[in-house]
Amino acid sequence: MKFKFIYPLVAILFIIGCESAEEIEAREEAATRAAMSSCEDTMTSNITRSCSSDPAFAYCSLNNDSSQILGSGCTSKIKNLSYTEQVKMCTSESLRQVNYACAIEVYGCAAVTGDINC
């Protein structure tokens, strides 16, 4: 007699616990959008703060490969500008890469670039 009530209870819990594929996909898409938005906000804030603190170093380090920073002439290129122009150039050039960098962070390098050896 005890088992009479267990089977309907299990069936009801199973039905309640089942999510449709669309619901799961919508939840995953919302999480991905939230992760991208958070990444973009954080990265934009960090770049803006870095460019305001030291525009020459920030510009050269954010916009060049590490092997191109020293001796590349990058710092002399930006230091010929006024401080306000340095900050503006650093910020505008560096912010162009935010979406791409966040896509790599959220989706993974291989998914964004197609290179499995990232």
C-alpha positions in Angstrom: 0.0 0.0 0.0 2.9 2.4 0.7 4.0 2.4 -2.9 0.7 3.6 -4.3 1.5 7.1 -3.4 5.2 7.0 -4.3 4.8 6.4 -8.1 2.4 9.4 -8.7 4.7 11.6 -6.5 7.8 10.6 -8.5 5.9 11.2 -11.8 4.8 14.7 -10.6 8.4 15.6 -9.5 9.8 14.3 -12.8 7.3 16.5 -14.8 8.1 19.5 -12.6 11.8 19.0 -12.9 11.8 18.7 -16.7 12.8 21.8 -18.6 12.2 22.1 -22.3 15.2 22.5 -24.6 14.1 26.0 -25.4 14.1 27.0 -21.7 17.6 25.6 -21.2 18.8 27.3 -24.3 17.3 30.7 -23.2 18.8 30.4 -19.8 22.3 29.6 -21.3 22.0 32.5 -23.7 21.0 34.9 -20.9 24.0 33.7 -18.9 26.3 34.2 -21.9 25.0 37.7 -22.5 25.5 38.6 -18.8 29.0 37.3 -18.9 29.8 39.3 -22.0 28.3 42.4 -20.5 30.2 42.0 -17.3 33.4 41.4 -19.1 33.0 44.4 -21.3 32.1 46.7 -18.4 35.1 45.5 -16.3 37.5 45.7 -19.2 36.3 49.1 -20.3 36.7 50.4 -16.8 40.2 48.9 -16.4 41.4 50.3 -19.8 40.0 53.8 -19.0 41.7 53.8 -15.6 45.0 52.6 -17.0 45.0 55.1 -19.9 44.3 57.9 -17.4 47.2 56.8 -15.1 49.9 56.2 -17.7 48.7 56.6 -21.3 52.0 55.9 -23.0 52.7 52.6 -21.2 49.0 51.5 -21.3 48.7 52.3 -25.0 51.9 50.5 -26.0 51.3 47.5 -23.8 47.6 47.1 -24.8 48.0 47.6 -28.5 51.3 45.8 -29.2 52.6 42.3 -28.8 54.9 41.9 -25.8 57.9 41.5 -28.2 57.1 44.8 -29.9 56.9 47.1 -26.9 60.6 47.7 -26.2 62.4 49.5 -28.9 59.4 49.7 -31.2 59.1 53.5 -31.0 55.6 53.2 -29.6 56.2 55.4 -26.6 57.8 58.2 -28.6 54.8 58.1 -31.0 52.3 58.8 -28.2 54.6 61.0 -26.0 54.7 63.6 -28.8 51.0 64.3 -28.0 49.7 66.4 -25.1 48.6 64.5 -22.0 44.9 64.9 -22.8 45.5 63.6 -26.4 47.6 60.7 -25.1 44.7 59.6 -22.8 42.2 60.0 -25.6 44.3 58.1 -28.1 45.1 55.3 -25.6 41.5 54.9 -24.6 40.0 55.0 -28.1 42.6 52.6 -29.6 42.5 50.2 -26.7 38.7 50.0 -26.4 38.4 48.7 -30.0 39.6 45.3 -28.8 37.3 44.9 -25.8 34.5 43.0 -27.6 37.1 40.6 -29.2 38.9 40.0 -26.0 35.7 39.4 -24.1 34.5 37.0 -26.7 37.7 35.0 -26.3 37.2 35.0 -22.5 33.5 33.9 -22.6 33.5 31.6 -25.6 37.1 30.4 -25.6 40.0 31.2 -27.9 39.4 28.3 -30.3 35.8 29.2 -30.8 36.6 32.8 -31.6 39.8 32.5 -33.6 39.4 29.0 -35.0 42.9 28.1 -33.7 42.8 25.0 -31.5 46.3 25.8 -30.2 45.5 29.0 -28.5 
